[in-house]
Amino acid sequence: MTSRARVRDLLRLASGHGKVLAAAISLTVLASGLGLVQPLLVRDAIDTAGHRPLSWWLMAGLAGLFVLQAVVDAAGLFLLERTGEGVVLGVRRRLVAHLLRLRMRVYDEHRLGDLIARLSVDTTVLREVVAQASVQLVAGVLGGAGTVVLMLLIDPVLFLLVLATVAVAAVVVVSLLGRLRVAGEQTQRSVGAMAADLERALGAMRTVRACRAEQREERRIGVLAESACAAGVRAARLTSVMSPAVELAIRGSLLVVLLIGGTRVAAGATTLGNLVAFLLYATYLVVPLAAVLQAAGLIQKGMGAMQRVHEVAALPLEDDTGVRFPVPGESAAPVLEFGDVWFSYEERPVLRGVSFRVSPRSIVALIGKSGAGKSTVFSLVERFYEPASGAIRLNGADLAPMRPRECRSRIALVDQNAPVLHGSLRENLLYAAPGADDGELARVVDLVNLTELVDRLPGGLDTPVGERGNMLSGGERQRVAIARALLTRPELLLLDEPTANLDAVNELALSHAIGRISRECALLVIAHRLSTIRQAGRIVVLDEGRVVAEGTHDELVETSRLYCHLIAEQFSGDQFDAGVANAKVVPK
C-alpha cells in the first residue's frame, strides 16, 4: 500500500530550484509591500488637504509606486511560471525513466492509458501548485500579515470587528479542505480511466471500425467522462461554498468599516484619512485572503495528483543488477539450454519442467496448441520474467545472475505482432542498432527481401511509416521487424511465427533468408506453417507447459500423435495429410 502524499512531498518537488523560487517569491512579496505603502500616502494626502494644496510630487510618487509594483510583480510571476515548468520537466523525466523500466508484470496489471494520464494530466496539476499555490500562499500570508499590522496601527477597534467577520469564513474554509482533496483525487482517477479507455479504442481503431463499435466505445468513454465531470462538479461545489463565504465575510467587513468608521469620524475619534486608509487596507485584504484560499484548494488538488504520481513511483522496477556476461569464445555448449524450467502466472502453472537445447547455427521450432507455453519460453529467454525454478543457459552461462541488458544484447526478438514505431523506415530498422552503417543496413534489407519496398517508397528509407506502421502491409511490417533484429548480429534470434503475414512469394523468400541467417546465428522459432517447421533441424512439441515430443519432422510424424494432430489441423495440403493419415504413430 502506497503511503499518503504529504505537503513536504510537494515541497521536495522544488529541490534544486530553491534560489529561483525564493527570488520569485521575494519579488512578489516586494510587490505586495509596495502596494501596502500606497494607502499611507493617500491618508497623508487627505489629512493635509485642508492645510495646503495637493502635492504633484505625491501624485507622481503614487503613480511610480503603481508602475514599479506592476513591473516587480510581473518579474516574480514569470520566474514562478518558469520554475513550475522546470519542476514538471524534472518530474516527467523521472516518471518516463521509471515507466520504461518497470517489471513486465506491472504492464500486464495496469492500464497504459491511466499511466500516461499520470504523466500528463497529474503533472500539470503539480505545475500549478508550484507556479501558483506557492507564491499565493507565501505572498498571501505575508501580505495579509502586513495589512493586518497596519490596520491594527490605524484603528484596533475597527480591526477587531473585521476579524470577527473573517473568522466565520475561515471556519468554513478549513472544514472543507479535506473533502476538496478527496474530490480532487476522484477527478484525477476518473480522467485517468477515461484516457485509458480512449487509448484502448484508438489503439485498435481498425477493429473498432470493422466491428461498427464506434457508438459503443463512445458510450463507454462517455460514461467515464461523465464520472470525471461528476467528480469535478463535487470539487466545484466545495469551491463554490468556500469562495462566497470569504466574499460575504469581506463585504460584511467593509460595511462594518463604513458604518462604524463613519460614526467614529463624525464623533472625532479618528480622522477621515485614517478611515480611507483603513478602508483601502480592508479592500487590499481581499487579495491575500483570496490568494490563500485558492492556494489551499490548489494544494489539496496537488496532494491528490502527488498521490497518483507516488503510486507510479512505487511500482517495482526491473532489477538490472548482476554480473557481466562472460566474453564469448569457442565453446561446444549449446547457444540456449532450458533445464527443468518451471514458471507460473499468478499461481497458474504455465511451464512444467521444460528442458531442450538449441545448438549453434541451428534452427529449432517450437510448436503446440494455443496456451501451451511457447510465448512464455520467449519471455523467459528475454528475461521479461524469471523462472520459478530450473536453469536457462546462454552459451553455457546461467542467465539468472546476469544483467538482463547484457543478456538481451546477445539475443534478438521478433514479436508475433511485429511492432513498427512511428517514424521513418530507417529509424525503425536502426532502432535496436543505432550505430549500424549503411552497408549493414543494405545487407539486412536485401536479406529479408525489403529492397523492392524501399525502391517503391517516395522517400526510400526516410519515408514515414505512419502510426504503428499503418502505411505498411502486415507482411512488410513483419520483414521490417526481422531486419531490425538482424542488424544487432545476435547469437540467438527468436522468431514468433515469422511467416504468419506473408504471401507465398515472400514466404518462400523469407524461408531462404532464414536458411542464410542460420549460418550466422541460432534460431528458435515459434512455428505453425509447414514451410517453417520443415526447415527446423529439431522440433520441440509443447503441450500444457510440458515437452511431450522432440525430434525431426519425419521422426515426429512416426512417433508423436499430438504432432500429427497439430499438423493435420493447421495445414490442408493433401499430400501431407495423406502422409500423416498413413503414418504409424506411436502414442506419446
C-alpha positions as CSV (number, residue, x, y, z in Angstrom):
1,M,0.0,0.0,0.0
2,T,1.5,3.4,-1.1
3,S,1.8,5.9,1.8
4,R,-0.3,9.0,1.5
5,A,1.3,12.1,-0.1
6,R,2.1,14.9,2.3
7,V,2.8,18.6,2.0
8,R,6.5,18.0,2.4
9,D,6.4,15.8,-0.7
10,L,5.2,18.8,-2.6
11,L,8.0,20.9,-1.2
12,R,10.5,18.4,-2.3
13,L,9.5,19.0,-5.9
14,A,11.2,22.4,-5.7
15,S,14.5,20.9,-4.6
16,G,17.2,22.3,-7.0
17,H,15.0,25.3,-7.7
18,G,15.2,26.9,-4.3
19,K,17.1,30.0,-5.2
20,V,15.0,30.9,-8.2
21,L,11.8,30.1,-6.2
22,A,13.0,32.3,-3.3
23,A,13.8,35.1,-5.7
24,A,10.4,34.9,-7.4
25,I,8.5,34.8,-4.0
26,S,10.7,37.7,-2.8
27,L,9.7,39.8,-5.8
28,T,6.1,39.0,-5.3
29,V,6.3,39.9,-1.6
30,L,8.1,43.1,-2.6
31,A,5.3,44.0,-5.0
32,S,2.7,43.4,-2.2
33,G,4.8,45.7,0.1
34,L,4.8,48.4,-2.5
35,G,1.0,48.1,-2.6
36,L,0.8,48.5,1.2
37,V,2.6,51.8,1.1
38,Q,0.0,53.4,-1.2
39,P,-2.8,53.8,1.3
40,L,-0.5,55.5,3.7
41,L,0.3,58.1,1.1
42,V,-3.4,58.5,0.3
43,R,-4.1,59.1,4.1
44,D,-1.4,61.8,4.3
45,A,-2.7,63.5,1.2
46,I,-6.3,63.6,2.6
47,D,-5.3,64.7,6.1
48,T,-3.2,67.6,4.8
49,A,-5.6,68.6,2.0
50,G,-7.2,71.2,4.3
51,H,-3.9,72.9,5.1
52,R,-2.1,73.0,1.8
53,P,-2.6,72.2,-1.9
54,L,-2.3,68.6,-3.1
55,S,1.4,67.9,-4.0
56,W,2.2,66.9,-7.5
57,W,5.2,65.1,-6.2
58,L,2.9,62.9,-4.1
59,M,0.8,62.1,-7.1
60,A,3.9,61.3,-9.1
61,G,5.1,59.1,-6.2
62,L,1.8,57.2,-6.2
63,A,1.9,56.7,-10.0
64,G,5.5,55.5,-9.7
65,L,4.6,53.0,-7.0
66,F,1.8,51.6,-9.2
67,V,4.2,51.1,-12.2
68,L,7.0,49.7,-10.0
69,Q,4.6,47.3,-8.3
70,A,3.4,46.0,-11.7
71,V,6.9,45.5,-13.1
72,V,8.2,43.7,-9.9
73,D,5.0,41.6,-9.8
74,A,5.4,40.6,-13.5
75,A,9.0,39.6,-13.0
76,G,8.1,37.5,-10.0
77,L,5.3,35.7,-11.8
78,F,7.5,35.0,-14.8
79,L,10.1,33.4,-12.6
80,L,7.4,31.3,-10.9
81,E,6.0,30.1,-14.1
82,R,9.4,29.2,-15.4
83,T,10.2,27.4,-12.2
84,G,6.9,25.5,-12.4
85,E,7.8,24.3,-15.9
86,G,11.2,23.2,-14.7
87,V,9.8,21.3,-11.8
88,V,7.3,19.5,-14.0
89,L,10.0,18.7,-16.6
90,G,12.0,17.0,-13.8
91,V,9.0,15.1,-12.6
92,R,8.1,14.0,-16.1
93,R,11.6,12.9,-16.9
94,R,11.8,10.8,-13.7
95,L,8.4,9.3,-14.4
96,V,9.3,8.4,-18.1
97,A,12.5,6.8,-16.9
98,H,10.5,4.8,-14.3
99,L,7.7,3.8,-16.6
100,L,10.1,2.5,-19.2
101,R,11.9,0.3,-16.7
102,L,9.0,-1.3,-14.8
103,R,8.8,-5.1,-14.4
104,M,6.9,-6.7,-17.2
105,R,4.2,-8.0,-14.8
106,V,3.4,-4.3,-13.9
107,Y,2.5,-3.6,-17.6
108,D,0.2,-6.7,-17.5
109,E,-1.6,-5.5,-14.4
110,H,-2.1,-1.8,-15.2
111,R,-3.9,0.1,-18.0
112,L,-1.4,2.0,-20.1
113,G,-3.8,4.9,-20.7
114,D,-4.0,5.6,-16.9
115,L,-0.2,5.5,-16.6
116,I,0.1,8.0,-19.5
117,A,-2.6,10.3,-17.8
118,R,-0.5,10.4,-14.6
119,L,2.4,11.6,-16.7
120,S,0.5,14.3,-18.5
121,V,-2.6,15.4,-16.5
122,D,-1.4,14.9,-12.9
123,T,2.0,16.6,-13.5
124,T,0.2,19.6,-15.0
125,V,-1.7,20.0,-11.7
126,L,1.7,19.8,-9.9
127,R,2.9,22.7,-12.1
128,E,0.0,24.8,-11.0
129,V,0.9,24.0,-7.3
130,V,4.5,25.1,-7.8
131,A,3.9,28.1,-10.1
132,Q,0.7,29.5,-8.3
133,A,0.0,28.0,-4.9
134,S,3.5,28.5,-3.5
135,V,3.5,32.2,-4.2
136,Q,-0.1,32.7,-3.4
137,L,0.4,31.0,0.0
138,V,3.6,32.8,0.9
139,A,2.8,36.2,-0.5
140,G,-0.8,35.9,0.7
141,V,0.2,35.2,4.2
142,L,2.9,37.8,4.3
143,G,0.8,40.4,2.5
144,G,-2.1,39.6,4.7
145,A,0.0,39.9,7.9
146,G,1.4,43.2,6.7
147,T,-2.1,44.5,6.0
148,V,-3.3,43.3,9.4
149,V,-0.4,45.1,11.2
150,L,-1.2,48.4,9.5
151,M,-4.9,48.0,10.2
152,L,-4.2,47.4,13.9
153,L,-1.9,50.5,14.0
154,I,-4.6,52.7,12.3
155,D,-7.7,51.6,14.3
156,P,-7.7,48.5,16.6
157,V,-11.4,48.7,17.2
158,L,-12.3,48.5,13.5
159,F,-9.8,45.7,13.1
160,L,-11.5,43.5,15.8
161,L,-14.8,44.0,14.0
162,V,-13.3,42.9,10.7
163,L,-11.6,40.0,12.3
164,A,-14.8,38.6,13.7
165,T,-16.5,38.6,10.3
166,V,-13.4,37.0,8.6
167,A,-13.1,34.3,11.3
168,V,-16.5,32.9,10.2
169,A,-15.2,32.4,6.6
170,A,-12.0,30.8,7.9
171,V,-14.0,28.1,9.8
172,V,-16.0,27.3,6.6
173,V,-12.8,27.0,4.5
174,V,-10.9,24.8,6.9
175,S,-13.9,22.5,7.3
176,L,-14.0,21.9,3.5
177,L,-10.3,21.5,2.7
178,G,-10.1,17.7,3.4
179,R,-13.2,17.0,1.3
180,L,-11.7,19.1,-1.5
181,R,-8.6,16.8,-1.6
182,V,-10.8,13.7,-1.8
183,A,-12.8,15.2,-4.7
184,G,-9.6,16.2,-6.5
185,E,-8.2,12.6,-6.3
186,Q,-11.5,11.3,-7.6
187,T,-11.4,13.7,-10.5
188,Q,-7.8,12.7,-11.4
189,R,-8.6,9.0,-11.2
190,S,-11.7,9.4,-13.4
191,V,-9.7,11.4,-16.0
192,G,-7.0,8.6,-15.9
193,A,-9.7,5.9,-16.5
194,M,-11.1,7.9,-19.4
195,A,-7.7,8.3,-21.0
196,A,-7.1,4.6,-20.6
197,D,-10.3,3.7,-22.4
198,L,-9.7,6.2,-25.2
199,E,-6.2,4.8,-25.7
200,R,-7.7,1.3,-25.8
201,A,-10.1,2.3,-28.6
202,L,-7.7,4.4,-30.7
203,G,-5.1,1.6,-30.4
204,A,-7.5,-0.8,-32.1
205,M,-9.2,1.7,-34.5
206,R,-9.4,-0.7,-37.4
207,T,-11.0,-3.3,-35.3
208,V,-13.4,-0.7,-33.9
209,R,-14.5,0.4,-37.4
210,A,-14.7,-3.2,-38.7
211,C,-17.0,-4.2,-35.8
212,R,-19.0,-1.0,-36.2
213,A,-18.3,-0.3,-32.5
214,E,-17.9,3.5,-32.6
215,Q,-21.1,4.2,-30.7
216,R,-20.4,1.5,-28.1
217,E,-16.9,3.0,-27.5
218,E,-18.4,6.5,-27.5
219,R,-20.9,5.4,-24.8
220,R,-18.2,3.6,-22.8
221,I,-15.8,6.6,-22.8
222,G,-18.8,8.9,-22.3
223,V,-19.7,7.2,-19.1
224,L,-16.1,7.7,-17.8
225,A,-16.2,11.3,-19.0
226,E,-19.5,11.8,-17.0
227,S,-17.8,10.3,-14.0
228,A,-14.9,12.7,-14.3
229,C,-17.4,15.5,-14.8
230,A,-19.3,14.4,-11.6
231,A,-16.1,14.4,-9.6
232,G,-15.2,17.8,-11.0
233,V,-18.7,19.1,-10.1
234,R,-18.2,17.8,-6.5
235,A,-15.0,19.7,-6.3
236,A,-16.6,22.8,-7.8
237,R,-19.5,22.5,-5.3
238,L,-17.0,22.7,-2.4
239,T,-15.1,25.6,-4.0
240,S,-18.3,27.4,-4.7
241,V,-19.1,27.3,-1.0
242,M,-15.7,28.4,0.0
243,S,-15.4,31.4,-2.3
244,P,-18.8,33.1,-1.4
245,A,-18.1,32.5,2.3
246,V,-14.9,34.6,2.1
247,E,-16.6,37.1,-0.2
248,L,-19.5,37.6,2.1
249,A,-17.2,38.0,5.1
250,I,-15.1,40.6,3.3
251,R,-18.2,42.5,2.0
252,G,-19.7,42.4,5.5
253,S,-16.4,43.7,7.0
254,L,-16.4,46.6,4.5
255,L,-20.0,47.5,5.5
256,V,-19.0,47.4,9.2
257,V,-16.0,49.6,8.5
258,L,-18.1,52.2,6.6
259,L,-20.8,52.2,9.3
260,I,-18.7,52.1,12.5
261,G,-15.8,54.0,11.0
262,G,-18.1,56.8,9.7
263,T,-19.6,57.1,13.1
264,R,-16.2,57.3,14.7
265,V,-15.1,60.0,12.2
266,A,-18.3,62.0,13.0
267,A,-17.6,61.7,16.7
268,G,-13.9,62.8,16.2
269,A,-12.5,59.5,17.4
270,T,-10.5,59.2,14.2
271,T,-9.7,61.1,11.1
272,L,-11.1,60.8,7.6
273,G,-7.6,59.9,6.3
274,N,-7.4,57.1,8.7
275,L,-10.8,55.8,7.7
276,V,-9.9,55.9,4.0
277,A,-6.6,54.2,4.6
278,F,-8.3,51.5,6.8
279,L,-10.9,51.0,4.1
280,L,-8.3,50.7,1.4
281,Y,-6.4,48.1,3.5
282,A,-9.7,46.2,4.1
283,T,-10.1,46.0,0.3
284,Y,-6.5,45.1,-0.1
285,L,-7.0,42.3,2.4
286,V,-9.3,40.6,-0.2
287,V,-6.4,39.8,-2.4
288,P,-4.2,37.9,0.1
289,L,-7.2,36.2,1.6
290,A,-8.4,35.1,-1.8
291,A,-4.8,34.0,-2.7
292,V,-4.5,31.9,0.4
293,L,-7.9,30.4,-0.2
294,Q,-7.0,29.5,-3.8
295,A,-3.6,28.2,-2.7
296,A,-5.2,25.9,-0.2
297,G,-7.5,24.5,-2.8
298,L,-4.7,24.0,-5.3
299,I,-2.5,22.3,-2.6
300,Q,-5.3,19.9,-1.9
301,K,-5.7,19.1,-5.6
302,G,-2.0,18.8,-5.8
303,M,-1.9,16.3,-3.0
304,G,-4.3,14.2,-5.0
305,A,-2.1,14.4,-8.1
306,M,1.0,13.8,-6.0
307,Q,-0.6,10.7,-4.6
308,R,-1.1,9.3,-8.1
309,V,2.5,10.2,-9.1
310,H,3.7,8.5,-5.9
311,E,1.8,5.3,-6.8
312,V,3.6,5.2,-10.1
313,A,7.0,5.8,-8.5
314,A,6.3,3.0,-6.1
315,L,5.8,0.4,-8.9
316,P,8.6,-2.1,-8.9
317,L,11.4,-1.7,-11.4
318,E,13.2,-4.5,-13.3
319,D,16.3,-5.5,-11.5
320,D,19.2,-4.7,-13.9
321,T,21.9,-5.6,-11.4
322,G,24.1,-8.7,-11.8
323,V,27.4,-9.8,-13.2
324,R,28.6,-9.1,-16.7
325,F,28.2,-11.7,-19.3
326,P,31.4,-13.8,-19.9
327,V,33.4,-12.9,-23.0
328,P,32.2,-15.3,-25.8
329,G,34.7,-17.8,-27.0
330,E,34.9,-21.1,-28.8
331,S,32.6,-23.4,-26.9
332,A,30.8,-26.7,-27.5
333,A,28.0,-25.6,-25.2
334,P,24.5,-25.1,-26.7
335,V,23.6,-21.5,-27.5
336,L,20.5,-21.9,-25.4
337,E,19.6,-24.6,-22.9
338,F,16.4,-25.0,-20.8
339,G,17.0,-27.3,-17.8
340,D,13.8,-28.4,-15.9
341,V,12.3,-24.9,-16.0
342,W,9.1,-24.2,-14.1
343,F,7.1,-21.0,-14.4
344,S,3.6,-19.7,-13.2
345,Y,1.4,-16.7,-13.9
346,E,-0.3,-15.8,-10.7
347,E,-0.3,-19.3,-9.3
348,R,-1.3,-20.8,-12.6
349,P,1.4,-23.2,-13.9
350,V,2.5,-22.4,-17.4
351,L,5.7,-24.3,-17.9
352,R,6.3,-27.6,-16.1
353,G,9.8,-28.9,-16.1
354,V,10.7,-27.8,-19.7
355,S,14.0,-28.9,-21.0
356,F,15.5,-28.6,-24.5
357,R,18.6,-27.3,-26.3
358,V,19.4,-25.0,-29.3
359,S,22.8,-25.8,-30.8
360,P,24.9,-23.1,-32.5
361,R,23.8,-22.2,-36.1
362,S,20.8,-24.4,-35.9
363,I,17.0,-23.9,-36.3
364,V,14.8,-25.2,-33.6
365,A,11.0,-24.9,-33.9
366,L,8.6,-24.7,-31.0
367,I,5.0,-25.9,-31.8
368,G,2.0,-26.6,-29.7
369,K,-1.6,-25.6,-29.1
370,S,-2.5,-22.1,-28.0
371,G,-1.6,-21.7,-24.4
372,A,1.0,-24.5,-24.4
373,G,3.7,-22.1,-23.2
374,K,5.5,-21.2,-26.4
375,S,5.5,-17.4,-26.0
376,T,6.3,-17.8,-22.3
377,V,9.5,-19.6,-23.3
378,F,10.5,-16.5,-25.4
379,S,9.6,-14.2,-22.4
380,L,11.9,-16.2,-20.1
381,V,14.7,-16.2,-22.6
382,E,14.4,-12.4,-23.0
383,R,14.4,-12.1,-19.1
384,F,11.0,-10.4,-19.1
385,Y,10.1,-12.8,-16.3
386,E,12.2,-15.1,-14.1
387,P,11.6,-18.8,-13.8
388,A,10.3,-20.2,-10.5
389,S,12.9,-23.0,-10.7
390,G,15.3,-24.6,-13.1
391,A,18.1,-23.0,-15.2
392,I,18.3,-21.2,-18.5
393,R,21.7,-21.0,-20.0
394,L,23.1,-19.0,-22.9
395,N,26.4,-20.4,-24.3
396,G,26.7,-22.4,-21.1
397,A,26.4,-19.4,-18.8
398,D,23.4,-19.3,-16.4
399,L,21.2,-16.3,-17.1
400,A,20.0,-15.8,-13.6
401,P,23.0,-13.9,-12.2
402,M,23.5,-11.9,-15.4
403,R,22.3,-8.4,-16.0
404,P,19.1,-8.5,-18.2
405,R,20.5,-5.9,-20.6
406,E,23.7,-8.0,-21.0
407,C,21.6,-11.0,-21.9
408,R,19.4,-9.0,-24.4
409,S,22.4,-7.6,-26.2
410,R,23.1,-11.2,-27.4
411,I,19.5,-12.1,-28.2
412,A,17.1,-10.6,-30.7
413,L,13.3,-11.0,-30.6
414,V,10.8,-10.6,-33.4
415,D,7.4,-10.5,-31.7
416,Q,4.3,-12.0,-33.2
417,N,2.7,-8.6,-33.6
418,A,5.9,-7.2,-35.3
419,P,5.5,-3.7,-33.8
420,V,6.7,-0.9,-36.0
421,L,7.1,2.5,-34.3
422,H,6.1,6.0,-35.6
423,G,8.9,7.4,-37.6
424,S,10.8,6.7,-40.8
425,L,11.6,3.2,-42.2
426,R,15.3,4.0,-41.5
427,E,14.6,4.9,-37.8
428,N,12.7,1.6,-37.4
429,L,15.4,-0.5,-38.9
430,L,18.1,1.2,-36.8
431,Y,16.1,1.1,-33.6
432,A,18.0,-1.8,-32.0
433,A,21.4,-0.9,-33.5
434,P,21.5,2.9,-34.0
435,G,25.2,2.7,-34.8
436,A,24.9,0.4,-37.8
437,D,26.3,1.7,-41.1
438,D,24.7,1.9,-44.5
439,G,26.4,-1.3,-45.6
440,E,24.9,-3.3,-42.7
441,L,21.5,-1.7,-43.4
442,A,21.7,-2.7,-47.1
443,R,22.6,-6.3,-46.1
444,V,19.6,-6.9,-43.9
445,V,17.2,-5.1,-46.3
446,D,18.3,-7.5,-49.0
447,L,18.3,-10.5,-46.7
448,V,14.6,-10.1,-45.8
449,N,13.5,-9.0,-49.3
450,L,12.7,-5.4,-48.5
451,T,14.6,-3.9,-51.4
452,E,11.5,-3.6,-53.6
453,L,9.6,-1.8,-50.8
454,V,12.5,0.7,-50.3
455,D,12.7,1.4,-54.0
456,R,8.9,1.9,-54.2
457,L,8.6,4.3,-51.3
458,P,8.8,8.0,-52.3
459,G,11.5,8.8,-49.8
460,G,13.2,5.5,-49.7
461,L,14.4,4.6,-46.2
462,D,13.5,8.0,-45.0
463,T,9.8,7.6,-45.8
464,P,7.5,7.9,-42.7
465,V,5.7,4.6,-42.0
466,G,2.8,6.0,-40.1
467,E,1.4,5.4,-36.6
468,R,2.3,1.8,-35.6
469,G,3.4,1.2,-39.2
470,N,-0.1,1.6,-40.7
471,M,1.4,2.7,-44.0
472,L,2.9,-0.8,-44.5
473,S,1.2,-4.1,-45.1
474,G,1.3,-6.8,-42.4
475,G,4.0,-8.7,-44.3
476,E,6.1,-5.6,-44.7
477,R,5.9,-4.9,-41.0
478,Q,7.0,-8.5,-40.3
479,R,10.0,-8.2,-42.5
480,V,10.9,-4.8,-41.1
481,A,10.9,-6.3,-37.6
482,I,13.1,-9.2,-38.7
483,A,15.6,-6.9,-40.5
484,R,15.7,-4.7,-37.3
485,A,16.6,-7.8,-35.2
486,L,19.3,-9.0,-37.6
487,L,21.1,-5.6,-37.5
488,T,22.2,-6.5,-34.0
489,R,24.0,-9.6,-35.2
490,P,22.6,-11.7,-32.3
491,E,23.9,-15.1,-31.1
492,L,20.3,-16.2,-30.9
493,L,17.3,-15.0,-32.9
494,L,13.8,-15.6,-31.5
495,L,11.1,-15.6,-34.2
496,D,7.4,-15.7,-33.3
497,E,5.8,-17.2,-36.4
498,P,7.8,-15.1,-38.9
499,T,5.8,-16.1,-42.0
500,A,2.3,-15.5,-40.5
501,N,1.6,-12.4,-42.6
502,L,3.5,-13.2,-45.7
503,D,2.2,-14.2,-49.1
504,A,3.5,-17.3,-50.9
505,V,6.2,-15.4,-52.8
506,N,7.6,-13.6,-49.7
507,E,7.2,-16.6,-47.6
508,L,9.4,-18.6,-49.9
509,A,11.9,-15.7,-50.0
510,L,11.9,-15.4,-46.2
511,S,12.4,-19.2,-45.9
512,H,15.5,-18.9,-48.0
513,A,16.6,-15.9,-45.8
514,I,16.1,-18.0,-42.6
515,G,18.4,-20.6,-44.1
516,R,21.1,-17.9,-44.7
517,I,20.5,-16.4,-41.2
518,S,21.1,-19.8,-39.6
519,R,24.7,-19.7,-40.9
520,E,25.3,-16.6,-38.7
521,C,23.3,-17.4,-35.6
522,A,21.0,-19.9,-33.9
523,L,17.2,-19.6,-34.4
524,L,14.4,-20.5,-32.1
525,V,11.1,-20.3,-34.0
526,I,7.5,-20.5,-32.8
527,A,6.1,-22.1,-35.9
528,H,2.7,-23.0,-37.3
529,R,3.4,-23.1,-41.1
530,L,4.7,-26.3,-42.5
531,S,7.4,-24.5,-44.6
532,T,9.0,-23.1,-41.4
533,I,8.6,-26.4,-39.5
534,R,10.3,-28.4,-42.2
535,Q,13.3,-26.0,-42.1
536,A,14.0,-26.8,-38.5
537,G,16.7,-29.3,-37.7
538,R,14.9,-30.1,-34.5
539,I,11.2,-29.6,-33.4
540,V,10.1,-29.3,-29.8
541,V,6.4,-30.1,-29.1
542,L,4.8,-28.4,-26.1
543,D,1.5,-29.4,-24.5
544,E,0.2,-27.8,-21.3
545,G,3.6,-26.5,-20.4
546,R,5.5,-29.8,-20.9
547,V,7.8,-31.0,-23.7
548,V,5.9,-34.1,-24.9
549,A,8.0,-34.8,-28.0
550,E,11.2,-33.7,-29.7
551,G,12.9,-34.7,-32.9
552,T,12.9,-34.0,-36.7
553,H,9.7,-33.7,-38.7
554,D,10.0,-37.2,-40.1
555,E,10.7,-38.7,-36.7
556,L,7.7,-36.9,-35.1
557,V,5.4,-37.9,-37.8
558,E,6.2,-41.5,-36.9
559,T,6.3,-41.1,-33.1
560,S,4.1,-38.2,-31.9
561,R,0.3,-38.4,-32.2
562,L,0.0,-34.8,-31.0
563,Y,2.4,-33.5,-33.6
564,C,0.5,-35.2,-36.3
565,H,-2.8,-33.8,-35.0
566,L,-1.3,-30.3,-34.9
567,I,0.0,-30.6,-38.5
568,A,-3.2,-32.1,-39.8
569,E,-5.3,-29.4,-38.0
570,Q,-3.4,-26.4,-39.3
571,F,-2.5,-27.4,-42.8
572,S,-4.6,-28.7,-45.6
573,G,-2.0,-29.9,-48.1
574,D,-3.5,-33.2,-49.5
575,Q,-0.1,-34.9,-49.9
576,F,1.0,-34.2,-46.4
577,D,-2.4,-35.1,-44.9
578,A,-2.3,-38.4,-46.7
579,G,1.2,-39.0,-45.3
580,V,0.0,-38.3,-41.8
581,A,-3.0,-40.5,-42.2
582,N,-0.9,-43.4,-43.4
583,A,1.8,-42.9,-40.7
584,K,2.3,-45.5,-38.0
585,V,2.1,-43.3,-34.9
586,V,3.4,-44.4,-31.5
587,P,1.3,-42.8,-28.8
588,K,3.3,-40.3,-26.8
